[in-house]
């Protein structure tokens, strides 16, 4: 094997290049504090689901609501917590309590680096002063 040195050097260079993003993050990465949960401004203390469920899977709930309203014309959600009936509506139900999109929605979505497509169809709410 006459080219063993070249092959080993090539493999080392390849591994360094492939793993360079990991090394860069290990050296220069900073931590960002998660955003604080902003409580509803209307004084409400209850949501359609418990807090842990909403934090973990509100996007699934909203997608389910969208599909049920658009495809099956089911427009009422009954909360498993206490049986309260809610409209399946982002703008009327969710934004009725969480009125400040910038501090409630955008803060968490920016922290998690996600871009929800809610506002492709819905009109973004006017921000409170």
Beta strands, then each sheet from edge to edge (+ up, - down):
strand 1: 76-78
strand 2: 85-87
sheet 1: 1+ 2-
end
